[in-house]
Structure formats: C-alpha cells, structure tokens
C-alpha cells in the first residue's frame, strides 16, 4: 500500500483522518490487466468529479498516474483501489478551511469469474436513501451496501438488487443494473442515489441504452437482465428469486463488443467447471 498526504509519502494514515472518522472522501476500484489500470481516464475523471462535489482538493494528476503505474507494474491481473480523503481536521463535522488530502493506493486480487449460466440475485430489504448531492459519485459512505450485503450468506446467491426509499429499483450492491424491455436496454437514473458506473457509462454510449425509472415488477418481467461494473464487466443474470432467464443472445453480443473494445474483458468469461 502507498499512502500520500499532501502529495508526500507517509508511513501510516493519521488516526484523525476524516475518511476514517466520517467517510469524508471518494474512491475508485480499477481493474488491472497486464500491468495497466483499465479505463484509467474514466476513473480519474470520476474521482475528480467526486472530489470537486465534496470540495476536496485534487491530487496532482501526473503524480497520481505515476503512483498508480508504480503499483500495478508487473501485475498480470488484479484490482487497484484508490481512496482520496479530506485528510485530518480534528474532531467535529466542520471541514478544515485548508485541507491536506490523503491518498491511499492498494492492490487486491481479481474477483472470481462469472459463474457458468449467469448470476443468481435476490431483492435486498435495505433501501438506498435519496440524496441528490451525493448521487452518482463514489463517496466513502457505503453503509447501505454493507447492510444490504449482510442480508444473506447463501453462496448460491451472487448479488442483491437494491431499491430506493421510494420503491424504484436502482442497482445491485456492487454493480449497475440493465434490463431489456420491448427490445430496448434501460438502466435506472443515478441523479437521486446510486453510482454513475464507469462500465455503465461505456454501455450508455455504445449499447444504445437509455435511462428510466424501473419498478421491481418491470425488472422481473424484463426480457433479459445483466449487471455491470468496471472490474468484472458485463454479468448476465440467470435468476432473480423465482424468476429465471435463459442465456440471451443480445447480452452475449454486448459482452463480445466490450471485449473487442477493451481486451481486459476478453479474459473475464464464464467459469468452466
């Protein structure tokens, strides 16, 4: 792990760091493939947008890229996590006038391959709060996702879908949601809650997908469903509760299109048992 405070390397995170105390920061989770951070520009742009939204000074872009490259050099496949906090500021919610931000870079193992036949999902009981000021950005406050993911221990359930407090389907605990209704791909908007995912953005631009509110009933009657995130790519859904979907040719075509555009996802196909 690399830790930078105000752009300078330090040995440890300050116990008074606001990221630890209040979740005062943003983060990115980036696929590493053959020594390269995949979709770096998109991740850096989202990190910057989140920092601007929260009023956290941005790290030097060249320094951040150099540190990231040093972390992933020689790594065949893995995950790079970047955390940017407002830094230390004493006790109390009031942010410091001149914050000295902290940046953490850490490497992690790549997640398992997509299960053969697709994902099995459930509906989560924990709702997402509607908060437009935080919507879209990847801020450090993830307790809703922690509570939702703690709702099940069944290894045969791979993910859970979350609704907001108004009852609209939003996302999975760690992925964006896409459904096909009447031949058109749709994904829920992220202007009230949820994350504007990097893979989601790619699909919005390249898959003729639109945004619209989706009820749980609409999700369950969809012709096809998949999840996506920037580490695992496109994840076909085979089951949601009692609802089952067969393999979908249109989803497979999107997976092939993504792999052609970004070779890192060409190695992320279904498991062979």
Buried (B, 14 or more C-beta within 10 A) or exposed (E): EBBBBEBEEEEEBBEEBBBBBBBBBBBBBBBBBEEBBBBBEBBBEBBBBBBEBBEBBEBEEEEBBEBBBEBBEEBEBBBBBBBBBBBBBEEEEEBEEEBBBBBBBEBEEBBEEBBEBBBBBBBBEBBBEBEEEBBBBBBBBBEBBEBBBEBEEEEEBBBBBBBBEEEBBBBBBBBBBBBBBEEEBBBBBBEBBBBBBBBBBBBBEEBEBEEEBBEBEBBBEBBBBBBBBBBBBBBBBBBBEEBEBEEBEBBEEBBBBBBEEBEBBBBBBBEEE
